[in-house]
């Protein structure tokens, strides 16, 4: 009974802005991807790359990186709720299977990234690799869900 009321509340909130819960997932995932672009750009800038393309100085670039990451994770939470508790792990097609597997890894990769951000006893190359892995997993999730939705179902709210 409790789960039914939570899912109906989620559906009511999602459909107050979007045409369906699936549309809300697609747009929130797209917002996460846009924030991931900010993450990759500012992360590269923090590591001394893209200085001309991202001419933001410290400590501002660090703050932008931190807050864009927080917002990216925040907008993925309703998406994850819908995927985990409403749809569940599915194997109906290769795309859906790949999406389910990638979705199983996203918060694990995020946890590893946060661990390496706070742990200073690792080689300098580890954090960009873990951050790049996070961006790759998130992009692959987006491609197997939101991009597919926008190109095969409906491009709209």
Backbone as a ProteinNet text record, in pm:
[ID]
protein_1_A
[PRIMARY]
XXXXXXXXXXXXXXXXXXXXXXXXXXXXXXXXXXXXXXXXXXXXXXXXXXXXXXXXXXXXXXXXXXXXXXXXXXXXXXXXXXXXXXXXXXXXXXXXXXXXXXXXXXXXXXXXXXXXXXXXXXXXXXXXXXXXXXXXXXXXXXXXXXXXXXXXXXXXX
[TERTIARY]
81.7	0	86.4	190.6	278.9	348	401.1	472.4	379.6	254.2	158.3	135.7	128	106.7	230.6	349.9	473.5	483.4	454.2	463.6	357.1	237.4	135.6	171.1	232.1	278.6	388.4	483	589.7	529.2	433.6	369.2	297.7	227.9	158.4	255.3	367.4	467	529.2	568.1	632	538.6	411.9	318.1	259.7	292.9	250.8	336.7	454.9	544.9	558.7	567.9	592.6	468.1	465	349	339.2	451.7	452.6	574.2	575.6	691.6	813.8	791.7	904.1	963.9	879.3	929.3	1009.8	962.9	1038.6	1174.9	1180.1	1307.9	1401.5	1350.3	1433.5	1489.7	1407.8	1454.2	1546	1518.9	1608.9	1743.9	1742.3	1867.6	1945.1	1873.5	1938	2000.9	1933.2	1990.8	2118.3	2116.5	2235.6	2350.5	2319.4	2423	2481.2	2396.1	2445.1	2538.1	2500.2	2585	2712.5	2705.9	2825.4	2925.3	2875.6	2963.7	3036.5	2963	3025.1	3128.8	3095.8	3187.4	3317	3305.7	3424.6	3507.8	3441.3	3512.6	3584.8	3514.5	3577.5	3679.9	3654.2	3752.6	3882.5	3870	3989.1	4060.8	3983.9	4043.2	4117.1	4060.8	4126.5	4260.4	4267.5	4391.3	4482.7	4456.7	4546.6	4522.8	4415.7	4381	4269.4	4246.4	4138	4143.1	4262	4272.4	4219.1	4238.9	4187.1	4037.1	3988.1	3845.9	3763.4	3818.3	3750.1	3839.2	3829.4	3921	3876.5	3823.8	3778.2	3890.7	3921.7	4030.8	3983.5	4079.2	4051.1	4021	3938.7	3863.4	3729.4	3698.2	3566.5	3542.3	3642.6	3625	3600.5	3665	3642.5	3497.9	3447.7	3309.5	3209.4	3233.3	3144.2	3145.7	3265.4	3277.2	3200.2	3220.9	3155.4	3003.1	2953.5	2808.6	2741.5	2809	2749.2	2740.5	2836.7	2831.3	2718.5	2702.8	2592.6	2457.5	2443	2316.7	2293.5	2400.6	2387.4	2335.5	2391.6	2344.9	2201.1	2170.9	2035.6	1930.7	1958.2	1858.2	1850	1951.4	1941.4	1857.9	1835.5	1763.2	1620.3	1538.9	1405.2	1411.7	1511.2	1529.5	1560.9	1653.5	1689.7	1571.3	1494.9	1376.4	1282.2	1254.2	1162.6	1218.1	1345.7	1406.4	1412	1448.1	1466.5	1333.2	1247.5	1127.6	1004	999.8	882.4	910.2	1022.6	1052.8	1133.6	1232.8	1317	1415.3	1498	1596.9	1522.5	1545.6	1474.3	1571.6	1525.6	1608.5	1529.8	1434.4	1345.3	1413.7	1523.5	1600	1744.6	1832	1973.9	1992.1	1918.5	1927.3	1884.2	1772.4	1719.7	1813.3	1867.2	1962.1	2087.4	2143	2261.5	2230.6	2112.7	2072.3	2060.1	2001.1	1985.7	2121.1	2211.9	2345.5	2420.2	2419	2486.1	2425.6	2293.9	2226.5	2267.1	2300.6	2345.5	2482	2558.9	2693.9	2704.9	2608.7	2627.2	2658.2	2586.6	2612.9	2736	2771.6	2896.8	3016	3011.3	3119.2	3123.9	3007.6	3002.7	3069.3	3041.1	3099.8	3251.2	3300.7	3445.5	3506	3439.3	3489.1	3498.7	3394.3	3395.7	3506	3525.1	3633	3766.6	3795.3	3924.3	3938.4	3828.3	3835.7	3889.3	3844.9	3883.5	4011.8	4054.2	4175.8	4289.8	4388.4	4501.1	4615.9	4607.2	4717.3	4696.5	4684.3	4671.2	4744	4780.9	4846.5	4754.9	4812	4736.4	4641.9	4674	4593.5	4465	4452.9	4337.9	4207.6	4208.3	4084.8	4027.7	4109.1	4052.6	3997.6	4060.9	4011.8	3876.2	3865	3738.3	3631.1	3665.8	3569.9	3525.9	3620.2	3586.4	3498.7	3523.7	3439.1	3297.1	3285.4	3153.6	3081.4	3151.2	3091.5	3052.4	3135.2	3105.1	2983.8	2975.4	2859.9	2733	2738	2620.5	2579.1	2677.3	2647.1	2586.5	2639.6	2585	2443.5	2419.8	2283.7	2189.8	2233.9	2151.4	2122.9	2225.3	2208.5	2111.2	2111.2	2022.3	1883.9	1860.8	1728.5	1673.9	1725.4	1669.6	1688.7	1807.7	1829.3	1736.9	1725.3	1634.1	1490.6	1449.5	1313.6	1290.5	1384.4	1369.3	1366.5	1439.6	1446.6	1344.8	1290.9	1197.7	1056	1038	904.9	851.9	916.1	862.8	969	985.7	1074.6	984	967.4	882.4	869.2	804.8	786	665.3
-119.4	0	126.1	127.6	242.9	267.5	159	173.1	227	183	231.3	381.1	431	574.6	654.2	598.3	665.8	674.6	565.1	566.7	656.1	661	749.5	895.5	925.5	1061.6	1099.4	1007.8	1031.2	1058.5	976.6	993.3	1128.2	1165.9	1294.8	1411.4	1404.2	1511.3	1516.1	1401	1396	1444.8	1404.6	1442.4	1581.9	1648.9	1788.6	1879.6	1833.2	1910.6	1847.6	1715.3	1643.2	1565.9	1524.7	1451.8	1310.2	1254.7	1118.9	1102.7	996.1	970.2	935.8	870.5	837.2	964.5	1061.1	1189.9	1261.5	1254.8	1319	1253.6	1120.8	1050.4	1096.6	1107.4	1146	1286.8	1379.6	1517	1534	1465.1	1473.1	1409	1299.6	1236.9	1329.9	1403.4	1500.1	1613.7	1657.6	1759.2	1705.1	1579.2	1517.7	1513.1	1486	1483.1	1622.2	1723	1860.7	1895.5	1855.9	1880.3	1796	1678.5	1596.3	1664.1	1735.8	1812	1919.9	1985.2	2084.3	2015.6	1897.2	1820.8	1787.8	1735.1	1697.4	1821.5	1928.7	2052.7	2112.5	2124.2	2184.9	2090.6	1960.4	1864.4	1872.2	1881.7	1896.4	2027.5	2132.3	2262.4	2254.7	2185.4	2168.7	2096.8	2003.1	1928.9	1998	2125.8	2204.1	2191.8	2127.3	2115.9	2216.6	2243	2330.7	2470.6	2519.6	2651	2762.7	2750.3	2852.7	2839	2714.2	2689.5	2718.4	2689.8	2713.6	2808	2939.7	3034.3	3077	2986.8	3016.6	2980.4	3072.6	3051.7	2980.7	2922.6	2865.4	2981.3	2969.8	2854.4	2839	2928.6	2926.8	2800.4	2754.5	2633.4	2512.6	2511.3	2401.4	2402.9	2521.3	2532.8	2492.1	2537	2499.9	2349	2289.7	2144.5	2071.6	2115.8	2051.1	2063.1	2183.3	2205.1	2142.8	2141.7	2075.3	1925.3	1868.3	1726.3	1696.1	1782	1763.3	1771.3	1869.8	1883.9	1766.1	1717.4	1602.4	1480.7	1454.6	1340.8	1364.9	1486.3	1518.7	1492	1532.8	1511.2	1365.4	1284.5	1142	1063.9	1118.5	1043.9	1006.3	1099	1055.9	953.5	966.6	870.9	733.4	729.3	601.5	542	625.1	575.4	505.5	571.8	515.4	385.4	386.8	268.2	150.7	177.7	69	17.6	108.5	65.7	46.7	109.2	93.9	-1.4	17.2	-67.2	-190.8	-175.6	-288.3	-329.1	-428.4	-481.7	-558.5	-522.1	-586.1	-636.7	-736.2	-797.5	-813.3	-724.7	-740.9	-719.5	-646.3	-626.1	-598.7	-598	-571.8	-431.1	-333.5	-196.3	-188.5	-250.4	-247	-322.6	-435.2	-510.1	-426.7	-364.8	-279.7	-165.4	-105.4	3.7	-44.6	-159.8	-214.8	-243.9	-297.6	-328.5	-199.9	-103.8	24.4	95.3	89.9	152.9	90.9	-35.9	-103.8	-53.3	5	51.5	199.3	280.3	425.4	477.6	436.3	490.3	426	307.3	247.1	325	361.2	440.7	577.8	634.7	763.2	752.3	646.2	626.4	615.3	541.9	529.4	665.6	744	878.3	964.4	966.1	1046.5	997.5	866.4	812.8	869.2	865.7	913	1064.3	1137	1281.8	1311.2	1233	1257.7	1186.1	1085	1011.4	1070.5	1121.9	1186	1088.8	965.7	869.7	781.1	844.3	768.8	845.5	777.1	847.5	954.5	1058.5	1172.3	1133.3	1028.3	989	916.1	869.3	788.1	867.7	987.4	1065.8	1100	1145.4	1167.5	1039.8	926.3	800.2	764.4	778.2	746.5	846.9	974.8	1076.1	1051.6	1014.3	981.3	858.2	761.3	641.6	679.5	767.1	814	882.4	969.8	1038.5	939.7	839	738.6	654.6	614.3	535.4	618.3	743.2	830	857.8	879.6	903.5	779.1	662.7	538	512.9	542.9	531.7	624.8	747.9	845.8	799.1	747	702.8	586	496.9	381	409.6	533.4	566.8	695.2	809	937.2	959	933.9	950.6	858.8	734.5	641.3	693.5	742.5	795.9	913.8	1007	1126.8	1092.8	989.3	956.8	853.1	775.2	668.7	683.9	760.9	774.4	915.3	1009.7	1145.7	1242.2	1351.9	1458.6	1569.1	1575.2	1677.9	1653.4	1747.6	1737.3	1650.7
0	0	0	85.6	92.2	-41.4	-102.7	-229.6	-337.8	-338.6	-438	-422.7	-299.6	-281.4	-318.7	-293.1	-331.5	-482.8	-552.3	-698.5	-759.9	-701.4	-758.2	-732.1	-616.7	-589.3	-686.9	-710	-807.9	-945.9	-985.9	-1115.9	-1123.7	-1017.6	-1015.4	-1029.9	-959	-967.6	-1107.2	-1159.6	-1291.9	-1401.3	-1395.3	-1500.9	-1480.8	-1370.1	-1355.4	-1443	-1480.6	-1565.8	-1704.2	-1709.2	-1833.5	-1875.5	-2001.8	-2053.7	-1997.8	-1954.1	-1897.8	-1807.6	-1730.3	-1646	-1730.8	-1844	-1932.6	-1991.5	-2028.4	-2078.4	-1969.7	-1845.2	-1736.3	-1720.5	-1729.6	-1722.8	-1833.6	-1954.7	-2068.9	-2051.1	-2006.8	-1990.8	-1870.4	-1761.2	-1646.1	-1678.3	-1752.6	-1795.9	-1889.2	-1972.6	-2061.7	-1981.7	-1876.4	-1787.4	-1722.7	-1682.8	-1622.8	-1723	-1848.8	-1952.6	-1974.8	-1976.2	-1991.2	-1874.3	-1754.9	-1638.3	-1644.2	-1705.4	-1722.7	-1817.2	-1916.5	-2005.7	-1924.6	-1835.9	-1746.8	-1658.4	-1607.1	-1522.6	-1595.9	-1716.5	-1792.7	-1826.3	-1866.9	-1902.8	-1783.4	-1671.7	-1554.4	-1491.7	-1498.8	-1448.9	-1528.1	-1660.1	-1743.8	-1712.2	-1688.4	-1653.9	-1520.7	-1423.9	-1293.8	-1310.9	-1403.8	-1428.6	-1529.3	-1556.8	-1640.3	-1789.5	-1829.7	-1971.4	-2002.2	-2127	-2173.1	-2112.3	-2080.2	-2017.1	-2106.2	-2236.6	-2328.8	-2349	-2352.7	-2374.9	-2249.9	-2134.4	-2006.6	-1925	-1951.5	-1886.6	-1746.5	-1670.8	-1535.3	-1438.9	-1349.1	-1255.1	-1129.3	-1057.1	-925.4	-832.2	-735.9	-689.2	-760	-853.9	-918.5	-998.5	-1072.9	-1153.1	-1061.9	-945.4	-851.1	-800.1	-768.4	-720.6	-827.8	-949.4	-1060	-1079.3	-1072.9	-1088.7	-978.3	-855.8	-741.8	-750.6	-777.8	-780	-902.3	-1016.4	-1132.8	-1109.5	-1038.1	-1003.3	-906.8	-807.7	-712.2	-782.8	-870.3	-944.3	-1038.9	-1101.4	-1191.9	-1116.4	-999.6	-920.2	-874.5	-833.7	-788.2	-896.1	-1020.7	-1126	-1169.8	-1134.4	-1167.1	-1066.2	-949	-845.1	-884.8	-940.4	-984.8	-1098.1	-1183.6	-1292.7	-1235.1	-1140.8	-1078	-1003.4	-933.6	-862.3	-959.3	-1071.4	-1170.3	-1228.4	-1262.6	-1323.1	-1225.8	-1102.6	-1005.7	-953.6	-908.5	-836.6	-924	-1039.6	-1125.3	-1241	-1310	-1425.1	-1388.1	-1303.6	-1263.7	-1372.1	-1340.2	-1434.4	-1542.8	-1669.1	-1779.5	-1885.3	-1960.1	-2065.2	-2195.2	-2221.3	-2336.8	-2471.6	-2474	-2597.4	-2558.8	-2657.5	-2630.2	-2573.4	-2626.8	-2576.6	-2430.8	-2398.9	-2262.2	-2167.4	-2210.9	-2128.5	-2101.5	-2206.3	-2188.3	-2091.9	-2107	-2019	-1874.1	-1853.1	-1718	-1653.7	-1731.5	-1678	-1644.5	-1736.9	-1711.3	-1590.5	-1579.9	-1466.7	-1334.5	-1337.5	-1215.7	-1169.4	-1259.8	-1227.9	-1193.1	-1232.5	-1227.5	-1087.5	-986.6	-852.9	-789.3	-833	-788.2	-840.7	-968.3	-1027.8	-960.8	-933.5	-863.4	-725.7	-653.1	-520.4	-528.8	-627.7	-646.3	-677.7	-761.8	-794.6	-669.8	-589.5	-466.9	-373	-364.3	-281.1	-326	-455.8	-504.5	-495.4	-495.7	-475.3	-335.5	-238.6	-99.8	-58.4	-133.4	-103	-184.2	-118.3	-188.3	-218	-169.5	-185.1	-307.5	-423.4	-547.9	-658.7	-764.6	-876	-936.2	-987.9	-1040.8	-1154.9	-1229.4	-1345.4	-1305.5	-1181.9	-1142	-1146	-1089.8	-1082.4	-1220.6	-1316.9	-1450.7	-1515.4	-1489.5	-1545.7	-1483.7	-1352.6	-1285.7	-1326.6	-1334.4	-1380.3	-1524	-1608.7	-1747.3	-1757	-1670.2	-1665.6	-1625.2	-1526.6	-1483.9	-1600.1	-1670.4	-1785	-1894.5	-1919	-2021.6	-1984.5	-1858.3	-1813.6	-1824.6	-1778.5	-1785	-1930.2	-2017.9	-2159.4	-2224.4	-2191	-2245.8	-2194.7	-2067.8	-2013.8	-2088.5	-2110.6	-2181.7	-2324.7	-2392	-2530.6	-2541.5	-2441.1	-2446.5	-2389.1	-2347.2	-2293.1	-2354.3	-2311	-2355.2	-2505.3	-2556.8	-2700.5	-2779.8	-2734.3	-2799.9	-2793.1	-2677.7	-2661.1	-2756.1	-2759.6	-2843.1	-2992.5	-3033.9	-3176.4	-3220.5	-3127.6	-3166.8	-3112.7	-3008.4	-2949.1	-2968.6	-2902.4	-2906.5	-2857.8	-2930.5	-2883.8	-2832.3	-2704.9	-2643.9	-2495.9	-2432.2	-2288	-2259.8
[MASK]
+++++++++++++++++++++++++++++++++++++++++++++++++++++++++++++++++++++++++++++++++++++++++++++++++++++++++++++++++++++++++++++++++++++++++++++++++++++++++++++

